[in-house]
Amino acid sequence: MKFLNLLSDKTTLSLVRRLWREHIKPYRWHVVGGLICMAIAAATTATLAKMLQPLFDDVFMARNEAMLFQVAALVLVIFVLKGISSFGESVSMIYVGQKIIGDIQKRLFDHFIAADLAYFHARSSGELVSRFTNDVNLMRGAVTTALTGMGKDTLSLIFLIGLMFYQDWFLATLAFFVFPVAILPIVKIGRKMRKVSLNTQEEMGAFTILLHQIFQGMRVVKAYAMENYEQIRAYRLIDSISYLNIKGGRVRAASHPIMETLGGCAIVIVILYGGTQVIAGNRTTGTFISFITALLLAYEPMKRLAGLNASLQEGLAAALRIFEAIDLKPTIVTLPKSPPLQITKGEIELKDVCFAYPNGKKAVKNISLTIKSGQRIALVGPSGSGKSTLLNLIPRFYDVTTGTIEIDGVDIRKVTLSSLRSHVALVSQEVILFDDTVRANIAYGRWGASEEEIVNAAKAAAAHTFIKALPEGYDTIVGEQGVRLSGGQRQRLSIARAMLKNAPLLLLDEATSSLDTVSERQVQAALNRLMEGRTTIVVAHRLSTVVDADMIYVIEEGEVSEKGTHLDLLENNKTYAKLVDLQFMTDTLPLAS
């Protein structure tokens, strides 16, 4: 595993310091308040153990009834104080723990929302969701447990051990001599726990990805009768996760026999030595009972601290994965002091543009073209020729490797990213609708638009009529990815969204390729209205949609092989003409508008 080389004490300290510096420090005064409450609660625990000495020696042995009521009243006060302080520390630590986790989730979401598009193409949505669920939940448990446990249990130990040394330093030394022996195996258990936890989180991430893929593709699973195959894949991951959880539980429980055995040794030593001292009259019964009570009370927080290390390592393993994601910085960013883009004409110019993917594969090679204000140009060519990639360079979903893209003479890399994208509307074959109302999905084009503007956009996209026929009209929930709508309806909502945005630059990426003939006609009519007065780049597979373009560019293997109008390219009788002939066998293609 890629994380295993990080499993060291140095890494643990580094992660703890980073968590403190970046997430715990802002809440340090709440932590201080919680620690004060913890200190009071711990002091009351030690005081209760101390109260056994006068109870036995001054009350029971001396048969002092008057002092009995005084001790009883004092014990009641101590318990009330302990309850109030325990409440204070619980509330403080829960607040701090939840705020820290909330801040981490917000920071992680901010990172994802600002990440390059390539980041999402390289990872499945299930993997990213796993960071928010599996990893953060582990951190939630670890942070809350660690803050409370390390503070409360440590302070309880300090007060109880202090009481024991105050009463009999030699007996206390005998009692705690054996416990340093437990440190080394507990540290080793913690390292094993982090290793198991990392493996478990990776398998949980893979399981989340698998479930997402299966549920999204259930139609295909059933169409090809692949239920048994998917069961095998799911069972394998479930069994692997079960095995790792069992192993984790076994590793976590390994501290119990160590602490029980050493605790038993300590108590036996105290009973043997202390008992002989009481029998010999060298110490009182009350002193011995108070001492052994303090030892027994100290034993429980000591066991919890030993187990806490395993929980802490699980949380640190999750923090390691989360910080790894957070530390990946986007490469497509707004340069310092960049001005916003001001559209004066809406002219787009590509100058010797090249683009290569990180693996070195060149998708676009030395393309130069100019699109005048209000013009409509089309990019056509075989699948995988680089058409959509070229389109994605304009809103800076990717940055050019070499060359420049200018809008109204300004390099798009020298203006703010938000202003560039605010001037661009995109309608693609892959319609993205959110599991929200029809109204909200249209309003995504310009949040804050009025009801009248939303309805007008829907009407312009030929969507108003079918929207009104839906069960709840504009308040109808469309389902995940618009599953409750037809393909044509989803596409018209996408066009309505672009209509509402009213951007001067329009990008159409195979906007009608997945539609039937009737739907295509409806959508194409809406697109024609959308393109009016806008500088438009169309990537098209169906050539019937581009015959009216002012200029058609044929892209082959990332390069422009032909350019011209529909009639010009037919006369050239090259790639474009062959593509037309190929489609003519199934479609009726007009020669000109």
N, C-alpha and C positions, 0 to 999 in steps of 0.2 A: 504494500500500500504506500501511496505517495507521502502519507503523513508520518510514517513510522520513524523516519530519521529525525523527527521533531520531538519524539517522546523522551524528554530529559528534564531534569530539575531546572536547568537554565531556561528552557522553554516555559515551564510552569511559572517561574518567577516573572518572566517577560510578559506572559499573558495576564497574570494577576496585576502587575504594574500598569499594563495598558488598560485593563478594565477599570482600575482605580482612577487613572488619569483622565480617561475619556468618558466614563459613564457614572462612576460612584462619587467622584469628587464634588460634582454640582450639588449633591444631596448630603454633603458631609455633616451639616448641622443637624439634619434629621438622624444621621447615624450617631452623632455625639449624644443627642437626646435619648436615642434607643440604648446606647451603651450605659448612660447614667441610670436608666431604669433597670438595665441588666445588672449593673453593679449593686443597686439596692436589693434586687431580688436575690442575687448571689449572697450578699451580706446577711440577709434574713435567713437563708438556708443554713449558713454557718452559725448564726446566732441561735437557731433552734437546736442545733447539735450541742452548742455550748450550754444551753439552758438545762440540759439533762444532768449536768454536774451538780448544780445547787438543788435540783429537784430530788436527786437521790441522796446526796450528802446532807443537805440542810433541811430537807422536808421529810423524806421517808426515814432516813437513818436517825435524824434528831427528833422525829415525830412532832414537827412544828406546823400546827394546823393554820396559824395566822399567815405564815409565809406561803402556804399552799395556794391561797386565794391571790396573793400578789403575783406568784409565778404564773398561775393560770391566766390572770388578766394580761400579763406581759406577753404570754404566748399568743393570746387572741389578737393583741395589737400587732405583733410580728406577722401573723397570718394575713391580717387585713392589709398591712403595708406590702407584703409579698404579692397579694392578689392585685393591688393597684399598680404596682411596678411591673408585674408580668403583663398586665393589660397594656400599659404604656409601651413596653418594649415590643410586644407583638404588633400593635398598630403601627409603630414607627418603622419596624423592619419590613412588614408587609408593604407599607407605602413605598419605601425605598426600593424593595425588590421589584415590585410591579412597575414603578416608574423607570427603573433601569431597563427592564425587559421591553417596555413600551418604547423607550428611546432607541434601543437597538433595532427594534422592528421598523420604526420610522426611518432610521438611518439606512437600514437594509433596503427598504422600499425606495427611498430617495436615490440610492445607488442604482437600483434596477431601472427606475424610471428615467434616469439620466444616461444609462448605458447605451453603447452603440447598438444599432440594429443587428450587427454581426454577432454580438454577444448572445442575443436570443436565438439566432439561427444556429449557433454552435451548441446550444443547450436545450433540452426539452423543458416544457412548462412544468412537468412533474418534478424535475430536479430543483427548479427555482422555488416551487411551492413547498418542497421538502425543507428548504432553509427556514421558511416562516413557521412551519408546523413542528416537524420532528426536532430540528436543531434548537429552535427557540424554546420549545417546551422543556427540553433537557436543561437548557440554561436557566429557565424559570425556576425549576426545582432546585437546581444547584445554588443559584444566587440566594434564593429565599432561605434555603436550609443552611447555607454557608454563613450568611450574615447573622442569622439567629443562633445557629449552633456554635459557631466559632466564638461569638461574643459571649453568649449566655453560659455555655458549658465551660469555656476557658476561665471566665470570671468566677464561676462557681468553684472550679478546681482551685483557683488561687486562694480564695477565702477559706475553703475547707482545708487545704494543705497548710495554709498559714495557721489555722486553728490547731491542727495536729502538731505542728512544730512548736507552737506556743505551749501546748500542754506537755509534750514529751519529745524533744528533738531526736533522741536516740531511737525511740520506738518508731517515729515517723521516718527516719532514715532507713530502718530495717524494712518498713512497709513499702517504700518506694524504690528500694534498690533494684527490684526485679523488673520494674516497668521500662527503663531504658532499653532492655533487651528486646522489647516489642517494636521499637522504632524501625529497625531495618526491614523485618518482614512486612510491616504495614506500608512502608514506602514502596516495596516491591509489588505488593497487592495493588496499590494505587496506579502504578505504571501499567500493570496488566489490565486493570480496569479501563484505563484510557484507550489502550489498544483494542480491547473488545468493543468498547463504546464506539470508536471510530468505524470499525467494521460493521457494527450494527446500524449505525446511521447511514452508511453507504448503501447497505442492503435495503433499508427503509426507503431511501431515496429512489432506488431502482424499483421497488415495489409501487411507490407512488406514481412513477413514470408509467409502469406497466398498466396500472389501473386506469390512469388517464387515457392511455392509448386504446385500451379495450373498450371502455365506455364510450369514447368518442367514435370508435370504429365498429360499434356493435352491429350495425347493418351489414358490414362486410363479413364480420365473424359469422353471423347467422347465414348469410348468403352462400358462403363457402363451407358451411358445416364444420367450422374450426373450433367448436366449443371445447372438444377434448384436448386439442393442442394448447389452447389458452389455459385450460385447467392445469395441464402439466407445467406450463411456465409459472403460473401463479403458485401452485403447490411447492415448486422448487424454492421459490423465494420465501414463502411462508415457513417452510421447514428450516431454511437457512436462518431466518430471523428468530424462530423459536429456539434453535440450537444456540445461537449467539446470546439470546436472553437468558437461557438456562446456564450457559457458561458464565455470563456476567453475574448472575445470582450466586453461582458457586464461588466465583472469585470474591464477590462482595462479602459473602458469608465466611470466607476463610479467616477473617479477623476475629470471629467469635471464639473459636477454640483457643486461639492464642491469648486473648484477653481473659477468658474464663479461667484458663489454667494458671496464668500469672496472677490473676486476682485471687484465686484460691490459695496459691502459695503465700501471697502477702497476708491474707487474713489468718491463715494457719500460724504463720510466724508471730503475728500480733497476739493471737489468742494464747499461744504457748508462752511467749515471753511476758506479755502483759498479765496473763493469769497468774503466773508464778510470782510476779511483783505484788499483785493484790493479795494473794494468799500469804506472802511473806510480810505484808503490812507496809510495804514501801510506797504504795499509792492507794488512793481511795477507790471504792467501787464506782462512785459517780464519775471520777476522772477517767477511769478505764472505759466505762459505758459511753461517755461523751466522745472519747477518742475513737472507739470502734464504730460508733454511729457516723462520725465524720468520715471515716474510711469507707464505710458502705455507701454513704451519700456521694463520695467522690468517685466511687467505682463506676456508677452509671454514666455521668458525663464523660468519664474517660473512655468508656466503651463507645459512646455516641461519637466522640471525636475520632476514634479509630475508624468507625464506619463512615464518618463524614468525609474522610479522604477519598473513598471510592466515589461518593456522589459528586465531590468536587472535581475529580478527574473526568467524570462523565460530562459535567458542565464545561470544563476546559476543552474537551475534545470537540464539543459543539461550538464553543467560541472560536476554536481554531478554524473550523469550516466557515463560520460566519465572517470572521475577519479576512479570511482568504478571498471571499467574494467581495467584501467591501473595499479591499485594497486594490482591486482591478479597476483602474481609472479609464474613463472613456477617452478615445483619441479624437473623436469629432466634437470639438468644443468651440465656443466663441472666443476669439482671441481678445486679449485685454484692450480696452479702449476702442473696440469696434463700434462703428455707428450703426443704427438701424437701417435696413434697406428701404430706400424711397423709390417707389415705382413711378416713373414719369411716362414711359411709353409701353413697357412690357416686352422689350426685345431680348431674346435669349441668343447667346453666341457661344459655341463650343470651339475652342482653339486647340488643335492637336491633342485631344483628350485621350489618355490611356488609363486603363485600370486593370490591376492584377490582384487576385485574391492572395491571402497570406501564404498559401501553398505554392505561390509562384505562377499559377495558371492565369494567362492573360485573357480577359473577357472583352475588353475594348481596346482597339489599337488605332491610334492616330486619327481620330475622327474629328473633323471640323465641319461645322454647319451653322447657319444663321437663320433664325426664325424672327421675322419681322412682327411688329405689333399687330395683333389681331389675326395673324396667319394661323392656318391649320396645317400641320405637317404630320406625316405618318411614317412609322418605322415598321417595316415588314421583313420577313425572312424566315428561314427554318427555325425550329425549336432549338434553343441553346445557342443561338447566334450572338446573343449579347444585347438584345433589344431592351428587355426589362432592366438589365443592369445599367444601361445607358440612362434610362428614365430615372432610376434610383439615385443617380449622381446629382440630379438637379436640386432636389430638396436636401441634399447632403445626408442621405441615409448611409452613403459611403462617400469617401473623399477620393478625388482623382489621384492616380499615382503620379502622373505628369500631365502637363497642359493646364488650361484654365477654363472655367465656365463663368461667363459674365452675364449679368442681367442689367440692361441699360448701361453697359460699359463698366460695371463694378464687379470685381471678383467676388463670388459668393462666399469665399472663405474669409473675406475681410469685412463682413457685416455680421450682425448678431444672428444667431441661429433661429431664435424665436421669430424675428421679423421676416427672415427668409421664408420660413414655413407658413407664416401667417398670410403670405401672398400666393401660396400654392394650394390648389385643391387637387385631391387624388381620388379617382374612381377606378377600382381594379376588379379583376375577375374574382378575386378572393374577397368577398364582402364580409367585413367584420361588423357584426351587430352585438350589442351587449344585452345581457339578460335584464332588460329594463323596459320601460314603456316605449311605444312608438315615438311619442313626443320627445322623450329624452334622447333617443337615438338620432333623431333629426337635429335636435338642438346641440348635439355634439359638434356640429359645424360651426356654431357661434353661440357659446354658452351665454345665457342672459337674453337671448332673442325673445321678442314678444310672441304671444299666441298667434297674432295675425301674421307675423313674419314666417312662423313655422308652417302655418296652413298654406300661405302663398307659395312657399318653397315646395310643399307637397303637391300642390296643384300644378306647378310648373314641371314637376317630375312625373306627372300623370299617376300620382300615388294617392291623391285625396279620396277618390271614389272607393278604392278597395279598403282604405283605412276606415272610412265611415261605416263600411259593411262589417268590420271586425266587431267581436262581442262588446268591447268597451271603447271602440273608436281609437282615439289618440292615446288613451290610457291603457290600451291592451299591452300586456307583457309579451314580448316577442320570443322569449326563451333563449337558451344559450345558443349563440351564433345564429339567432333568428330562426330556430328550428321549426317554429310554428307557422312560418311563412313560406311561400313558394320561392323558387329561384328568382323569378321576375320581380316579385314583390320586394324581396331583399335588395335587389339591385336598384329598384326605384327609390327605396329609402336611402340608399347610399348616394344616389344622384340628388335627392332632396337635401341631404346633408351638405353636399358640395354647392348646391344652389344657395343655401342659407349662408354659407361661408362667403360667397360672392367674391372669390379671389380672382385677380386678373390673369393668373397663370393656371392652366388646367392640364393635368396629366391623366390620360386614359390608358389603362393597362389591361388589354384584352377584356374590356368591360362587357362585351356581349357574347363572348366565345362559348359560355356554358349554358346558353339559353336556347329554348326551342324557338321556332320561327315566329310564332305569335308573340311570345314574350320579347323576342329580339326587336320586332317592329315597334312595340310599345316603348321599350327602353331606348331604342335608337332615336325615336321621335323626341323623347325627353333629353337625350344627349345633345341632339341638334340645337334645342333651345338653350341648353347649358353652355354650348360652345360659342354662342353668339357674342361677339365683342370681346372674346378672350383669346389670348395667345395659347394655342393648344398643341400638345404633342400626343399623338395616338399610337399606341402599340397594338397592332391588330393581327389576328389570325384569319378572321373572315374578311376577305378583301372587299366584299360588298360594302363594308362600312368605311372604306377609305378612298373610294373612287372620286369623291369630291374634294380631296385634300389639295391644298395649294402646291405641296411638294411631297413626293414619296421617296423615302430613302430605303434601299434594300440593304439589309445588314447580313453579312455572311462571315462567320468565324471572327466576329468582333470588328469587322471593317465594312466601310461603305463600298458596295460593289456596283451599285447603280443609283441614279437619282433622276427625278423628273416627274411630270404629271402622269396620270393613269394612261392617257393615250400615248404619250412619249415612250413610256416603258413597254407598252404593248408593241409599238413599232420596233423597239430595240430587239424584241424577241429573245430575251435572255432569261434570267432567273425569274423575274417578276411575271413575265408572260407564261412561263411554265407553271408557276404557282396558280395563275388565273385559270389556265387550262385544266389543272388538276381539280380545282374547286368547281369548275363549270360542269363537270360530270355529275355533280350532285346538287348544285345550286344554279339558279338563273342569275347571271351577273351582268348588269347593265354596262355597256361600253363607256358611257359618259353620262353626266348628269343632264 
